Amino acid sequence: ANNHSVDYTYQGLVDTMDALKERDLVYAGAGMTLGEARSPGYFDSPAGRVGLVACASTFSVSAKAAASRPDIGGRPGISPMRYETEYVLDARRLAAIQDIDEALGTDVATRHTREWIPEEKPDAYRYLDKYYVEGDPPRVSTSPKKSDLEDISRWISEARRQSDLVVVTIHAHEGQNGDGNTQEIADFIVPMARHWIDAGADVFVGHGPHTLRGMEIYK
């Protein structure tokens, strides 16, 4: 039994955190609220203090922690690091997507949506809730979601102030062109890792894919 009041949907997560605490095992990346999930864990040793910040880009929608508000409590879950996807096509293939969109009549719904909701990517062509841009060669391009990137960066800076060594880790299966569990990593991972090193991380570690991936020495 534990002392948390939580929906049974998240009971496994809460039980896991309780088991870690009972064994004095430091963890990060999960919590009763988004703020707790984002915050660092700290391990003190005779050699110094290690700060750990953890997150995930591979997760189910229901796994995300939610922040507390004045009118509602937070939701247990993990610290999400979302990414945005664009489909890069040459001019001929992009024109074909636009032609299909018009032929199906699905372009009408997109135009109506844009009248009411500000467009996230006004320079991209939106088709069935996917974003297409002109470029060559054709590929699937991913980039870190700025709000998550900066939110986690703030916690890394906090860990930097309070630790001798800062480790940042992400659970990420994503590979190139929408594939997963491959040796080739998705586009968003490298700029994300470098940004966090600039924010104060000494080591960035990726885990999750069922294979070994490469290393980089940055700064």
HELIX and SHEET records of a PDB file:
HELIX    1   1 TYR A    8  TYR A   10  5                                   3    
HELIX    2   2 GLN A   11  GLU A   22  1                                  12    
HELIX    3   3 LEU A   34  ARG A   38  1                                   5    
HELIX    4   4 VAL A   61  ALA A   63  5                                   3    
HELIX    5   5 ALA A   91  LEU A  104  1                                  14    
HELIX    6   6 THR A  106  TRP A  116  1                                  11    
HELIX    7   7 LYS A  146  GLN A  162  1                                  17    
HELIX    8   8 GLN A  176  GLY A  178  5                                   3    
HELIX    9   9 ILE A  189  ALA A  199  1                                  11    
SHEET    1   A 2 ALA A  30  GLY A  31  0                                        
SHEET    2   A 2 GLY A  77  ILE A  78 -1                                        
SHEET    1   B 4 GLY A  41  SER A  45  0                                        
SHEET    2   B 4 GLY A  48  ALA A  56 -1                                        
SHEET    3   B 4 LEU A 165  HIS A 171  1                                        
SHEET    4   B 4 VAL A 203  HIS A 207  1                                        
SHEET    1   C 4 TYR A 125  TYR A 127  0                                        
SHEET    2   C 4 LYS A 130  GLU A 134 -1                                        
SHEET    3   C 4 TYR A  83  LEU A  89  1                                        
SHEET    4   C 4 ARG A 139  PRO A 144 -1                                        
END                                                                             
